[in-house]
Amino acid sequence: MKFGIDRLLSEPDLRKPLEGKRVALVAHPASVTRDLEHSLDALVAAGVNVTSAFGPQHGLKGDKQDNMVETADETDPTYNIPVFSLYGEVRRPTGQMMSSADVFLFDLQDLGCRIYTFVTTLLYLLEEGAKHGKSVWVLDRPNPAGRPVEGTLLVPGQESFVGAGPMPMRHGLTMGEMGHWFIDHFGLDVDYRVIEMHHWLPEAGPGFGWPEDRIWINPSPNAANVNMARAYGGTVMLEGATLSEGRGTTRPLEVLFGAPDIDAKAVLAEMQRIAPTWLNGCALRECWFEPTFHKHAGQLCNGLMIHAEGPFYDHAHFRPWRLQALAFKAIRTLYPDYDLWRDFPYEYELERLAIDVINGGPALREWVDHPASSPVDLDRMATNDETEWRDSVAPHLLY
């Protein structure tokens, strides 16, 4: 199969509209061709007049480790073009930045999760493209989590940099498809084009979204493999909890939790008691780790490792958002007074609890904390929203 960047480079007719135009590239370390050449180098070598580049959260180089660690603007030493940061002094492109090119190529590998900030970066680019009369092209890449949709819709008024609009946690779209939905939902008048992939089969095994013949490169420092990409729609919620998500280890965001004062075996047993079907589609393994930095640094943590991979992975039944919610619920049941929710500034939101920012509203936290709430309650809320989302995006599916 071919990703959007590979088609653009190999099909001269696709590049023809770029002739005589100034071109900007929005990229990160995973913006590479099939041959692992970075898109910036490949486009310049193909004769495209690249006049600026943009880096999203974690930077064009992908060197910034954590949330709210900003990247400065710089000049590319090889091509002597400006590299603008969209996660520094600004997160929305300024008029000066937009004046640097006529066509903006968006070539970011996504994880298929609303909270992954590249989603919001695309919306901001489309909005500024409409405002300044610029063209925006998405060089499409796979959603490594495939088509599954999961989670409650973001509540209006709860928008943030990790919540671009009323979408669920696992959106099931490619960035090219997401751009079409943004334009439709927000009524944007922008010259938009998707360089589609060839032969992407999001429901075909064994990759179920990620083609087995393509090398995985971290799109962000803690996105180390496809297992993480599959689990991320659930484990990202740990960023709003006092429990470790495994940052400071070699397998971040692949654990349901880790903490020095939690009995993982007891939590797993409680999860199996409360909602056994929510554990389907993967294997859970007790693990121990000592983070070298971040939460519980230097302390031995007990946790549960998620294996949504190999023979343990069932694409149709794995539901990481529910799985993570269930882990929270089991911990709250076993440890009623546990200080579970982390109260700190999260993605520039200073008033709301991080867990509410992450979920686009307080419903999940309230479900976890309410002693009488049941899995049926959360499942009913989520199922209704998931159906609504599938219906709204159906006209925009390209594959």
Secondary structure, DSSP 8 states (H G I E B T S, - for coil): -B-HHHHHHH-HHHHGGGTT--EEEE--TT-B-TT--BHHHHHHHTT--EEEEEE-TTTTTT---STT-----EE-TTT--EEEESSSS-SS--HHHHTT-SEEEE-----SBTTSTHHHHHHHHHHHHHHHT-EEEEE----TT-S--BS----TT--BTTB-SS--SB----HHHHHHHHHHHHT---EEEEE--BS--TT-TTTTTS-TTS----SSTT--SHHHHHHHHHHGGGGGBSS--STTSSSTT-EEEEETT--HHHHHHHHHHH-GGGGTTSEEEEEEE--SSSTTTTS-EEEEEEE-SGGG--TTT--HHHHHHHHHHHHHHHSTT---B--S-BTTB-SS-HHHHHHTSSHHHHHHH-TT--HHHHHHHHHHHHHHHHHHHGGG---
